[in-house]
């Protein structure tokens, strides 16, 4: 195959990776909506984490068996670090979802692509561009405009969910970078398998230690809980598999930028809670999109 052929194949592979991430972002937005519903129904963070991950373990195990793949990773450390970083990110994200709106959570989480652009050079050896630093500053400003911590403080809104959401974005950036590093030697399905094991084990340990999982919250019927949990787990597993495949096909910062599609998705889903975006949300979202555009421009130069 000639040089042009290889370049064309690489470009097609990259476009497919971006498409996978777009679909993953839509799936994750659906998952977040059902997480918020279940948290409002009374499920704890550890219970939601367990039900988000554990059902998918059966499906991933079957897929690995059908593909005749071994369970031991070729590169254990990247897979382990991806699982631990993902566990921390999910804990912070699910905790924050109950207190914040979907658009507030989405904007905080969209600090993650900029964190990826800044941290990827240190971990993956990619060159740090000056545009990434400017993008980080714009993204931070955009997040502050949306969540307005000064108003939250005066309104006695707990600051811990805001801090948890920002911390989740940083941990998620580390997790996404490790996804790219781990899929260099192991299949996406195997990476998702061990991530699912880690989160499920940690969640069930915490839940059982607190006496949770034994019964449903008052007022939540079994049938209602079942379909909500199924929808949450299904959207989450689809997003996880699509995201892992995306990072295996395209550069980490470019894939991460597609996550900005969660802004319109979250705005639409927030309508179910009667939340309509105001000027702060609009301005902050624009700043985040500009930050993403700077990263894409930097990658193409």
ABEGO torsion letter per residue (X at the ends): XBAAAAAAAAAAAAAAAAAAAAAAAAAAAAAAAAAAAAAAAGBBAAAAAAAAAAAAAAAAAAAAAAAGBBABBABAAAAAAAAAAAAAAAAAAAAAAAABBAAAAAAAAAAAAAAAAAAAAAAAGBBBBAAAAAAAAAAAAAAAAAAGAAAAAAAGBBAAAAAAAAAAAAAAAAAAAAAAAAAAABBAAAAAAAAAAAAAAAAAAAAAAAGBGABBBBGBBAAAAAAAAAAAAAAAAAAAAAAAAAAAABBAAAAAAAAAAAAAAAAAAAAAAGBBBBAAAAAAAAAAAAAAAAAAAAAAX
